Amino acid sequence: MKQNIGNTERVIRIVVGLAITSLAFIGPASPWALLGLIPVATGIFGWCPPYAMLGINTCKHKS
């Protein structure tokens, strides 16, 4: 798994994912809020399967 998510996007994914996941515990307690774990996981690992399938890479490569 080659990293395909840049650092800025990783931070955004983690913050937004945690905000969505927090809805499972506060606010409208819906099991759908657990879908926020997906952006958290992709942000932590730095790899997004749909990006890999579509050939998208937001990582800056050093030459």
Beta strands, then each sheet from edge to edge (+ up, - down):
end
